[in-house]
């Protein structure tokens, strides 16, 4: 039977008043808590679902210097939002609103410009649209936070011919493309689509692209500055921009983006490729449905056949010409790193800095992790916290007998 959770938040929301720790996941919880013992480690939240039911929902540390992380704290999670945007698209495909194999121009006629008429919805989800370039896409840098202007510029752009040979990670443009396709197909704003297709369907509205003022007291402050060994991200790649691989990677970001993302301006924008704000439990519930044939609790997000198609992660080339690696993208997700391995049987989306979500369809398991402490002492671009917690969670799920009753502890927050 599913784990029970008692109590509600004082505001009457669906957020819990207490933490949830299933007995079988105590080792996972212990490791998580050890990551946020000191104020300098920031804070975070972790949630795990098993066979559509929550078995772990915990939080620790600091949202900012003088404020603890609580049950309702949420954080900007960078590319974690790509997986959420992809889930919106896959739900629209599941319901017949979008056709995976249809040309994007079917819904967005202007997109056919510059030879893009044959680029399909699947190409966009697989990072094969050849539209990863955002550097110099618009003459005014401030316009790169304007969805309509970025979408119009992408529709008028010429695609990178490398798209025919491999995927090319659309770091800052993926979400804009997905959002515009969804808006054109439905006639609604992407914010409205996310609320209807995910929030109302899952019973959890903590999927934000742009955060209204009345919700901003819940935000965790991000830090430190994005970089490696204290070298800023932009400065790190600039000297190597003459190399083709670095040139492709550099074209996918723009000067000043890294520092801009740490301020408050992203919360006024709608950039689903990188400015998604989530709680761990919202991510875990969403990926919990993908891991459980489309069903989480009594709520159906996807038809079983759609969830199974996503889980198969069909082939999509041997490497990525932007990343120079082989993360393997399909349907908007990538194969997940679990422990130290890139796994064929796990999928999701990580974000720069460490946040992310993972589904293990073969285990009926999902995990959501958000943090405001970006990376580790060596670099803030990412670290092994989520992969390690995912490996521990899978080990706990593997050892759990299907017929064994759950015994959740309720701990005061």
N, C-alpha and C positions, 0 to 999 in steps of 0.2 A: 504494500500500500504506500502511497506517496507520503513524503515527510510532511508533518504538520508544522505550521508556523502560527504562533499565537501573538496577538497584539497588533495594533496599527500605530502609525506615526501620529503624533498629537494633532497634526493638521488634517487627519482623516484620509490621507492619500493611501495609495496601495503600497507605499514603502513600509517595511517592517519596523516595529519598535524594538526588536531584539535581533541579535545575530542568530544564525542557524548553523549548527555543526553536526552533521551526521557522524556517529561513532566511527564509521569506517573511513572517514576523511580527516581524522584528527591530525595525522602526520602532515597532510597538506596544509591545514590551518596553522600548525605550529611553525612550519617553514615560512608561510606568509607573514605571520606576526614577527618573526625574527628579522624580516627585511625592513621593518619600520620601527625600530626600537629608539632611535635617536631623532631629534628634531631635524637634523641635517639630512636625514634620509627621506624627508617629505612624508607623503602618505599615499594610501591606495585602497582599493577594494577588490575583492575576489568573489566570484560566484560560480557555482558548478551545478549543472543539471545532469541527472542520470535517468534515462528512460522517460523523459518528459517531466520529471519532478525535481524540485530544488533539493540539493543535499548539502550545499555550502553557500552561505551568504554572510560575508565578514568584511570588516574594514579596520583600518589602523592608521596611526600616524597623524600628520598635520596637513590641513588644507592650505594653510599659510602660517606665517610665524606665530601668530597669536590666536589661531583657530584650529581646533581639532577636526579631523575627518569624521563625519557622522554618516548615518544611514542614508541621508539624501544628498550627500556631496557628489558632484559629478565633475568630469574633467574633459577638456579638449584632448582628443586622442589621435589626431593626425590621420594617417591613412587607414586606421581602423574604420573610418567612415566610408571607405570604398566598399568594404564588405556589406555594410548596412545599405548603401545605395544599390549595390548589386542585388541584395535581397528584395528590395522594392521592385527592381526591374524583373526579377524572376517571379515575383508574385503576379505582376501584371502579365507576364508571359503565361503563367499558370492559369490565369483567368481569361486568356484570350484577348486581352486588350493590346498586347504587343505580340508580334511574331518574331521569334528568335532569328529566323533566316531571312526576314524581310530587309530590303535596303532601308537604311536610316532615312533616306529621302522620301520614303513612303509616308512618313509622319512629319518630316521636316524638309520641305521641298528645297529650301535654300542650300541645304547641305550638299546637294549634288554638284555644286560648283567645283571647278578645278579638278575634274576627273574623279570625284568621290561618289558618283552615282551607284556604284556597285558595292560600296562598303555597307555591311549589314550590321544589325543590332548585335549579332554574335561577335563580329569583328571588334566592335567597341568594347564589349564585355571581356574579350580575350586580349585587350591591349594591342590590337592589330589594325587600328584605324590610321596609324601614322600621323597622329595629331598631338604628339607629346610636347611639341615646342610651345612654350609660353613666353620665353625670353624674347623681347622685342615684338610680341604679338600685337600689343597696343602701344601707341606712342606716349600715353600718360600712365605712369605706374599705378596711380590710384584707381584707374579703371579696371585693373586686374582683380579688384574685389567686387566688381559689378557683374553679376551673372549674365545679364542681357548683353552687355558689351562683349564679354569674353565669348559667349555662345555665338554671337554674330561674327566675330573675328574667326572663330574656328570653322564656321560654315563657309567662310570665304577663303580659307587657307588651302594651300596645296599640300597633299599628304606626303609624308616621307616614303620614298620608294622601298626603303628597307622593310616596310611592313609586309611586303610580299614574301620575305625570307624568314622573318622571325617576329616575335612580339617585341614591342617597344614600350616599356612602362610609362604610362601616362600619369606622372606623379601629381601634377596640379590640374590637369584637364579632364581626367576620367570622370569625376563627379559632375562637372559642368555638362559633358556630353550626355551622361545618363539622365541627369535631371531635365535637360531640354527635350530629349526624346520622350520622357515620361510626361512632361507638360504638354507637348504637342499632341500626344496620343490621347490624353484625358481631358484637356482643356482646363486643368486645375493647376495651381501653383505646386511646386515640389514640396513645400512645407505642408500643404494640405494633403498631398498624396502620402507623404511619410506618416502623417497622423492617422490617416484612414487605413492604409495598408499594413502598417506595423503597430502603431500605438493602439488603435482600437481593436485590431485583431488579436494582439498579444495581451491586451489589458495593461500595458505599461507604456506611458507616453514619453519616456526619457530617451528619445532619439531626436537630437536637436541639431539643426544647421542654421546657426543664428539663434541667439538666446535672448528672449524678451527680458526687459528690465526687471520684471517682477520675479524672475527666476535666477537672476545673477548672484544673489546672496549664497547660492549653492555651489558656485564655481570654486574649484581649487586653483591656486596660483601656480603656474608652471615655472620650472627652472631646472638646471641652469641653462645658459645660452647654448644653442645647438652647435656642436663642433667635435673635434677629436683632439685630445691632449691640449685643450684650451685654445686651439686654433679655430676661429669661426668657420662655419660651414662654407660660406661664400668664398672666403680667402683660401680655403683648403683646395678647392677644385680649380680656381682661376688660373694658376700657373701651368696647368696641364691641358688647357682648353684646346690646344692645337691637335691633340690626339683624337682620333675619330670617336672612340668610346667615350672619352671624357667630354668631347664636344656634344655628343648626343645627350649625355647625362646633364651637362650644364644647361643645355637648351630647355630642359624640363623644369628648371627653377629660374628665379630671377633675383638679381641683387637686392638685398634688403628683406627678402621674404622670411628668412629664418628669424630675424629679430622682430619683424612685424608680427609673426605668429605668436610671440610671447606676450604681446600687449592686449589691449581690449578691443582693437578694431575688428578682429575676426568675428567677434560675437555680434556684430552688426550686419555681417555678410552671410551669403548662402553659397558656400564653396564645398560641395559634398565630397570632393576628392581629398580634403585635408582639414576642414574645420568642424567636423562632427564632434558633438559633446554628448557623452553617455555616462550611464552608471554601469557597473559591472553586471548587475542583475539583468538589466535590459539586454545587454549583449549575450549573456548566457542563455536567456530565454529564447532569443532569436535563433542562436546556433543550436539550442536544444531541440527546436522544431526541425531544423535541417538534419540533425543527428537521429531523429526519432520518426522517420517517415512523414515529416511535415506536421507532426502533432506535438504540442506541449501542454501538459495538463489536459483540459477538455477543449482547448482551443486549437483549431486547425489553421496553420499558416500556408501550407502547400499541400497539393495532392501527393500521395505516396510516390507516384511515378515521377513527378517533378523532383521531389527530394532525392530519389534514387538516381535520377539523371545527373543532378548536381554532384552527388557523392562519387560518381564514376570519374569525374575530372578528365574528360576526353583529351587526347593528345593535342598539343598546341606548340610544336617546335621544340628545338633542343636548347635554345639559349634566348636571352633577351638583349637586344642591341643597345638598350639604355643602361641596364644594370650590369651587363657583362657577366651574368650568372644565369642559372636555370631554375627560377622559382616555380615555373609551370603555372600559368594562369589559365583558368577556364570558368566561364559563366560569371566572371567578376571576382572570383576568389583565387587564392594561390594555395599550393600545397604547404602544409604547416611544418615548421621546425618544432620537433618534440624532443626534448633533451638536446642532443647534438646532431640529430639526423633530420633531413628533409624527408618527410613521410609521404608515401603514395596514398595512404588510407586515412589521412587527416587533412582538413582544409579550413580555411578561414581567411583572416586578414590581420596582419600586424600593423602597428603604427610606429613612426619614428619616435624614439624616446622610450618605448617599451610596452605601451598598451596594446590590446588586441583581443580577438576572440577566435576560438577554435572549435570545430565540430569533429567528433570521431564517430562517423555513422556506423561503423562495425561494432562499436561499444554502446551506442545510444547515449554518448557522453558529450557534454559541451562545457566550455570554460570561458568566462569573461574576466578580464583584468584591466583595470584602469589605474593610472598613477599620475601624480603631478611632478615626480622626481624623474627627470629625463635621463635615462641611461645610468652609467656608473662613473667612477672617478677617472677612468681612462677616456671615455667618450660619452657624450650625451645623445648620440644618434640612435642608440639601441643597446640592449644587453640581453642576458639569458634568463631574466626572471620569469617571464611568461613561458618560454620553452621548458624551464625546469619545473615550474608548477604544473604544467600540462603533463609532463612525464609522471610526476607524483600522483596526479589525479587519475591518469590512466591505470597506474599500478593499483590504486585503491579500488577503482571500478572493476578491474580484472579479478581482484580477490573477493569481490562482493558476490555472494550467492544470490541468484535471482529470487529465491523464495524466502530469503532472510528478511525479517521485518526491520524497518528503519527505526533508529532510536536517536532522534535529534536532541541535542542539548539546546536549551534556550538560555542565552547569556544576555545580561543587560548591556545595552550599548553605552 
